[in-house]
């Protein structure tokens, strides 16, 4: 599941790469950049940085996830091919991801990914909805869900036989900054940590737990007719029905009310609290079939330590 990484290597352990790979450009007396396969290498006075998909480096594509042993194999191969030593290197960004085959077009599932507390949600796509992202204010943690089939076709990349002509969603948990890694592990991570059982297990758990915390809409809302209806219950029913069927418009209403000063932070938090309560109340709503399918596919990948 570990894929894109960025490694910082001390100069004494990393600058030998130029004896193995000719640099592409030199932007200053001590600044060089080069590449090997899909990996980019940059050297400056602070050290040598290597970045890219270790899955693509090893197997030519990143749809098929790497096992722990394959993570080690890929890192050993990079050291061998570049002449670098990762003994004193530090991981400064990394990505945990997986690809799932779905029954329907990916955009239908993405449209059900709702807004998330404390994260900025964004949508992207030139022809309809292709990507949904969540990001912290600092940018150190983010989560991407996107149409992998479209990306592969647009870039004319290699796709394994298993995934050809399928609806493939890619989901990625990205730790973009060194402080983000340290906040999770209370220390720096070295390349060898990425195939350590406990670290690998922890990263898988972070990935899956983030996915499960994303609110999903499109759920059917129903009312318990065995109990008397009251204005408050009807209002709650209608509000949740509108939220589930029109999540974008619902969020816009709240934002407009906040900007106009009609909704205070305290009121908004009370509304969000009710939303979270509704999402957990399966006597009030029923999970959308698309989300049930996606949840099952994601749960099957939550085999920590594989």
C-alpha positions as CSV (number, residue, x, y, z in Angstrom):
1,X,0.0,0.0,0.0
2,X,3.0,2.3,0.4
3,X,3.6,4.1,-2.9
4,X,4.9,7.7,-3.4
5,X,7.6,8.7,-1.0
6,X,10.2,11.5,-0.7
7,X,13.5,10.7,1.0
8,X,16.2,13.1,2.3
9,X,19.7,11.6,2.1
10,X,22.8,13.3,3.6
11,X,25.3,14.5,1.0
12,X,28.0,12.1,2.2
13,X,25.6,9.2,1.5
14,X,23.8,10.4,-1.6
15,X,25.9,12.5,-3.9
16,X,27.4,9.3,-5.5
17,X,24.3,9.1,-7.7
18,X,26.0,11.3,-10.3
19,X,28.5,8.5,-10.9
20,X,25.6,6.1,-11.7
21,X,23.1,8.5,-13.4
22,X,24.0,11.6,-15.4
23,X,22.2,14.7,-14.1
24,X,19.6,16.4,-16.3
25,X,20.2,20.0,-15.3
26,X,22.4,22.1,-13.1
27,X,20.7,25.2,-11.8
28,X,23.7,26.5,-9.7
29,X,27.2,25.5,-8.6
30,X,25.8,23.0,-6.1
31,X,22.3,22.3,-7.4
32,X,21.6,19.4,-9.6
33,X,18.6,17.4,-10.7
34,X,18.2,14.1,-12.5
35,X,16.0,11.1,-12.7
36,X,16.0,7.3,-12.9
37,X,12.9,5.7,-14.4
38,X,10.0,7.5,-12.7
39,X,12.0,8.8,-9.8
40,X,13.3,12.4,-9.6
41,X,16.5,13.3,-7.8
42,X,17.5,16.7,-6.6
43,X,20.8,17.6,-4.9
44,X,21.6,20.9,-3.2
45,X,23.7,22.0,-0.2
46,X,21.3,20.5,2.2
47,X,21.4,16.9,0.8
48,X,20.0,14.7,-1.9
49,X,16.3,14.2,-2.3
50,X,14.7,11.4,-4.2
51,X,11.0,11.3,-4.9
52,X,8.4,9.2,-6.7
53,X,6.4,6.0,-6.7
54,X,8.3,3.0,-5.5
55,X,5.6,0.8,-6.8
56,X,6.0,2.1,-10.3
57,X,9.8,1.8,-9.9
58,X,9.6,-1.8,-9.1
59,X,6.7,-3.1,-11.2
60,X,5.9,-0.3,-13.7
61,X,2.5,0.6,-12.3
62,X,1.1,1.5,-8.9
63,X,-2.4,0.0,-9.1
64,X,-1.2,-3.3,-7.7
65,X,-0.2,-2.6,-4.1
66,X,3.3,-3.6,-2.8
67,X,3.7,-6.1,0.0
68,X,6.1,-5.3,2.9
69,X,8.7,-7.5,1.3
70,X,8.3,-5.7,-2.0
71,X,8.7,-2.3,-0.3
72,X,12.1,-3.5,1.0
73,X,12.9,-4.9,-2.5
74,X,12.1,-1.6,-4.2
75,X,14.2,0.4,-1.7
76,X,17.1,-1.9,-2.0
77,X,16.9,-1.7,-5.8
78,X,16.9,2.1,-5.7
79,X,20.0,2.1,-3.5
80,X,21.7,-0.3,-5.8
81,X,20.8,1.6,-9.0
82,X,21.7,5.0,-7.6
83,X,24.7,4.2,-5.5
84,X,23.1,5.9,-2.5
85,X,22.9,4.7,1.0
86,X,19.6,5.1,2.9
87,X,21.3,4.2,6.3
88,X,21.0,7.8,7.6
89,X,18.2,8.9,5.3
90,X,14.8,10.3,6.5
91,X,11.3,10.0,5.0
92,X,9.9,13.5,4.6
93,X,6.7,12.6,2.8
94,X,4.8,9.4,2.0
95,X,1.6,8.0,0.6
96,X,-0.5,5.0,1.5
97,X,-3.0,4.0,-1.1
98,X,-4.9,1.2,-2.8
99,X,-7.1,0.8,-5.9
100,X,-10.5,-0.8,-5.9
101,X,-12.6,-2.2,-8.7
102,X,-16.3,-1.0,-8.5
103,X,-19.5,-1.9,-10.2
104,X,-20.4,1.6,-11.3
105,X,-18.6,4.7,-12.6
106,X,-16.3,6.2,-10.0
107,X,-18.0,9.6,-10.1
108,X,-21.2,8.2,-8.6
109,X,-19.2,7.1,-5.5
110,X,-17.2,10.3,-5.2
111,X,-20.4,12.4,-5.2
112,X,-21.4,10.8,-1.9
113,X,-18.2,11.8,-0.1
114,X,-19.4,14.6,2.2
115,X,-17.8,17.5,3.9
116,X,-15.5,16.6,6.9
117,X,-15.0,18.5,10.1
118,X,-11.5,20.2,10.3
119,X,-10.6,19.4,6.7
120,X,-11.0,21.4,3.5
121,X,-12.9,19.4,0.9
122,X,-12.3,20.1,-2.8
123,X,-13.7,18.7,-6.0
124,X,-11.8,18.5,-9.3
125,X,-12.5,17.3,-12.8
126,X,-12.5,18.6,-16.4
127,X,-15.4,16.4,-17.5
128,X,-17.6,15.8,-14.4
129,X,-16.4,14.8,-10.9
130,X,-13.1,13.0,-11.1
131,X,-11.4,13.7,-7.8
132,X,-12.4,14.6,-4.2
133,X,-9.7,15.8,-1.8
134,X,-9.5,16.5,2.0
135,X,-6.7,18.6,3.5
136,X,-5.7,20.1,6.8
137,X,-5.0,23.8,7.0
138,X,-1.3,23.1,7.3
139,X,-1.4,20.8,4.3
140,X,0.6,18.1,6.2
141,X,-2.2,15.5,6.0
142,X,-4.5,15.0,3.0
143,X,-6.7,12.3,1.5
144,X,-7.4,11.8,-2.2
145,X,-10.1,9.7,-3.9
146,X,-10.1,9.7,-7.7
147,X,-10.9,8.0,-10.9
148,X,-7.8,5.9,-11.5
149,X,-9.0,4.5,-14.8
150,X,-9.4,7.9,-16.3
151,X,-5.9,9.0,-15.0
152,X,-4.3,5.9,-16.5
153,X,-6.0,6.3,-19.9
154,X,-5.3,10.1,-20.0
155,X,-1.6,9.5,-19.3
156,X,-1.4,6.3,-21.4
157,X,0.1,4.4,-18.5
158,X,0.5,0.7,-17.9
159,X,-2.6,-1.0,-16.4
160,X,-2.6,-4.6,-15.1
161,X,-4.9,-7.1,-16.9
162,X,-7.1,-7.5,-13.8
163,X,-8.0,-3.8,-13.9
164,X,-8.5,-3.3,-17.7
165,X,-12.0,-2.1,-18.8
166,X,-13.0,-1.7,-15.1
167,X,-14.2,1.2,-12.9
168,X,-11.2,1.7,-10.7
169,X,-11.1,4.1,-7.7
170,X,-7.8,5.1,-6.2
171,X,-7.8,6.2,-2.6
172,X,-4.6,7.7,-1.0
173,X,-3.7,8.9,2.4
174,X,-0.8,11.4,2.1
175,X,1.5,12.7,4.8
176,X,3.1,15.6,3.0
177,X,5.4,17.0,5.5
178,X,8.1,15.8,7.9
179,X,6.2,17.2,10.9
180,X,3.1,15.3,9.8
181,X,5.1,12.1,10.1
182,X,6.6,13.1,13.4
183,X,3.1,14.0,14.8
184,X,1.9,10.4,14.0
185,X,5.0,8.5,15.1
186,X,6.6,10.9,17.6
187,X,9.9,10.5,15.7
188,X,11.3,10.6,12.2
189,X,10.9,7.6,9.9
190,X,13.7,6.1,8.0
191,X,13.3,4.1,4.8
192,X,13.8,0.8,6.6
193,X,10.9,1.6,8.9
194,X,8.5,1.4,5.9
195,X,8.7,-2.4,5.9
196,X,8.8,-2.7,9.6
197,X,5.7,-4.7,10.7
198,X,4.5,-2.3,13.3
199,X,5.0,0.9,11.2
200,X,3.5,-0.7,8.1
201,X,0.5,-1.8,10.2
202,X,0.1,1.7,11.7
203,X,0.2,3.3,8.2
204,X,-2.5,0.9,7.0
205,X,-4.6,1.7,10.0
206,X,-4.2,5.5,9.5
207,X,-5.3,5.1,5.9
208,X,-8.4,2.9,6.6
209,X,-9.4,4.9,9.7
210,X,-9.4,8.2,7.7
211,X,-11.6,6.7,5.0
212,X,-14.1,5.4,7.6
213,X,-14.3,8.9,9.2
214,X,-15.4,10.6,5.9
215,X,-19.1,11.1,6.1
216,X,-21.0,9.6,3.2
217,X,-24.3,10.9,1.9
218,X,-27.0,9.5,-0.5
219,X,-28.6,7.5,2.4
220,X,-32.3,6.9,2.5
221,X,-34.0,8.7,5.4
222,X,-37.2,7.2,7.0
223,X,-39.5,8.0,9.8
224,X,-40.7,5.7,12.6
225,X,-44.5,5.8,12.2
226,X,-45.0,3.9,15.4
227,X,-44.2,7.1,17.2
228,X,-46.2,10.4,17.0
229,X,-45.0,13.1,14.7
230,X,-44.0,16.5,16.1
231,X,-42.9,19.7,14.4
232,X,-39.4,19.1,15.7
233,X,-39.2,15.6,14.4
234,X,-40.6,16.6,11.0
235,X,-38.1,19.5,10.7
236,X,-35.2,17.1,11.6
237,X,-36.5,14.5,9.0
238,X,-36.7,17.1,6.2
239,X,-33.3,18.6,7.0
240,X,-31.6,15.2,7.0
241,X,-33.4,14.2,3.8
242,X,-32.2,17.4,2.0
243,X,-28.6,16.8,3.3
244,X,-28.5,13.3,2.0
245,X,-29.9,14.1,-1.4
246,X,-28.4,17.5,-2.0
247,X,-25.1,17.6,0.1
248,X,-23.4,20.4,-2.0
249,X,-26.4,22.7,-1.8
250,X,-26.9,21.9,1.9
251,X,-23.3,22.9,2.7
252,X,-23.7,26.0,0.6
253,X,-26.7,27.0,2.7
254,X,-24.8,26.7,5.9
255,X,-21.8,28.6,4.5
256,X,-24.0,31.4,3.2
257,X,-25.7,31.6,6.6
258,X,-22.4,31.8,8.4
259,X,-21.0,34.5,6.0
260,X,-24.2,36.5,6.4
261,X,-23.9,36.3,10.2
262,X,-27.2,34.4,10.6
263,X,-25.4,31.3,11.9
264,X,-23.0,31.5,14.7
265,X,-20.1,29.1,15.3
266,X,-22.0,27.7,18.3
267,X,-25.1,27.1,16.1
268,X,-23.1,25.5,13.4
269,X,-21.4,23.2,15.8
270,X,-24.8,22.2,17.1
271,X,-25.9,21.4,13.5
272,X,-22.8,19.4,12.8
273,X,-23.3,17.5,16.0
274,X,-26.8,16.6,14.9
275,X,-25.4,15.5,11.5
276,X,-22.9,13.2,13.1
277,X,-25.6,11.8,15.3
278,X,-27.9,11.2,12.3
279,X,-25.1,9.4,10.5
280,X,-24.7,7.0,13.4
281,X,-28.4,6.4,13.8
282,X,-29.3,3.5,11.5
283,X,-32.9,3.5,12.8
284,X,-33.2,6.9,11.1
285,X,-31.1,6.4,7.9
286,X,-30.1,3.5,5.7
287,X,-26.6,3.3,4.0
288,X,-26.5,3.9,0.3
289,X,-25.9,0.7,-1.7
290,X,-22.9,2.3,-3.5
291,X,-21.3,3.1,-0.1
292,X,-22.0,-0.4,1.2
293,X,-20.1,-1.8,-1.8
294,X,-17.2,0.6,-1.4
295,X,-17.0,-0.1,2.4
296,X,-16.8,-3.8,1.8
297,X,-14.0,-3.4,-0.7
298,X,-12.1,-1.1,1.6
299,X,-12.6,-3.4,4.6
300,X,-11.2,-6.3,2.6
301,X,-8.0,-4.3,2.3
302,X,-7.7,-3.5,6.0
303,X,-5.6,-6.6,6.6
304,X,-3.0,-4.8,8.8
305,X,0.5,-6.1,8.4
306,X,0.1,-7.9,5.1
